[in-house]
Amino acid sequence: MKKVPALRQSTEQPQPLRGSSGEALRDLGEALGARAGAGAPLALRNWEHAVELLMALGQDGTRLVVLDEFPYLLEHSPELDAILQRHFGPGHPSRTTTQTRLILCGSAISVMSNLLNGTAPLRGRAGLTLPVAPFDFRVSRELHAAPDLPTAVNLFAVIGGVAAYAREMCSNDLPATATDFDRWISQRVLSPSAPLFGEIDLLLGEDPTMSRTRKANLYHATLSAVARGHHTWTGICSYVNMSGSSLTPVMDTLLATLLIARVEDPIRDNRPVYHPVDSLLRFHYAVIRRHQARLASVSADTRAIWQSLIATFRSLVAGPCFEAMARDWVTHFASPDTLGGTPDHVGSTVIASADTGDQEIDLVVSADDEGAVPDQRTVRALGEAKVGETLTMAHVHRLERARAHLGPRAKDAKLLLFGSAIDQALRAHADRRSDVEIVLYEGR
């Protein structure tokens, strides 16, 4: 691949700050002056002038220009995207005489997504859209150098697949052994001096969509509800104590900023559930935020506090995270032979039975039958995902009852069991059956 010369600040320069338009233009003028060898910053009158100079850089060859943290620039200069639209429009003089390539970067996902949506000025101007997603749980295990599967699950439940959380924000300090996890989480996550302790509050404050709101408490309350196990719309409304119509705009913002994910039920219509997208988000609201005052005390014994929160961590953090990992595995890694087909619809469900009551099923895979509504879809697989407990024949029987309750459309459904501790009797039983699969971390 041909290397493209880039205009960028020295690595010793600070990251873009949220300041005024004048500050941003002055910083850009310093970078342009340094590149031109002018001995002094270039005086940029406004963003129209600045963009003209950036476009002119490519008149003698291909030049790469990167505007980092673009949402910060739009906060004080909302006209900037329209200015770029004109200069990159077909037939514009600066566009036809330059080889400048422009990259717009930003961590505010909602703002960056809206740059190309609907009637946005830059719609149709982009040659590439590149979302940078966290690593999946398999790559994260290598990134974290987890010593065993339980530690890999626990680490992913806390920091997910964000490389910076496992490196810069932990000072490259991760558990070296399974017994080291308690020490690590007490020092590197629960300590008020640890960067991860306040990371979520900083993230929400940095997103313009969130920071401009006058009702930040509603966003925190909604995130707390979802992180603490209230996954249905009714449950969230009850926890936040708001009507559905009042909560809708709050939820819409959280969905747009990719803080919460909406997961549709594969076999029931209009029964979605909501989950935190990021592992640290779930951990923060389920563990840190609820006990922030205790943890922030100068005399706090974070190791002792953590011991009192382990049960909460297992039920509200590690368990839901492991279920999400199972759904990701089915969606991205499972062989069609294992599922009996492709994973067209993946999620969870609740089966109502007069005999056994409501039965939550961690994983459901259904086919995309032509013309079929959700409650008529063929069920390809049912699954249980359990962390911190041993899978036994009781889990198989539970899935068998659910399969029987769903009737003919589920008669060929595979039964998937996800876990790291497997009873030997279950292993032997699964070996004799073609419809039962035990899936470990690296399963197929």
Buried (B, 14 or more C-beta within 10 A) or exposed (E): EEEEEEBEBEEEEEEBEBEEBEEBBBBBBBBBBBBEEEEEBBEBEEBEBBBBBBBBBBEEEBBBBBBBBBBBBBBBBEEBBEBBBEBBEEEBEBBEEBBBBBEBBBBBBBBBBBBBEEEBBBBEBEEEEEEEEBBBBBEBBEBBEBBBBBBBBBBBBBBBBBBEBBEEBBEEEBBBEBEBBBBBBBBBBBBBEBBBBBBBBEBBEBBBBBEEBEEBEBBBBBBBBBBBEBBBBEBBBEBBEBEEEEBEEBBEBBBBBBBBBEBBBBBBEEBBBBBBBBBBBBBBBBBBBBBBEBBEEEEBEBBEBBEEBBEBBBBBBBBBBBBBBBBBBBEEBBEEEBBBBEBBBBBBBEBEEEEEEEBEBBBBBBBEBEEEEBEEBBBBBBBBBBBBEEBBEEBBEBBBBBBEBBEEBBEBBBBBBBBBEBBEEBEEBBEEEEBBBBBEBEBE
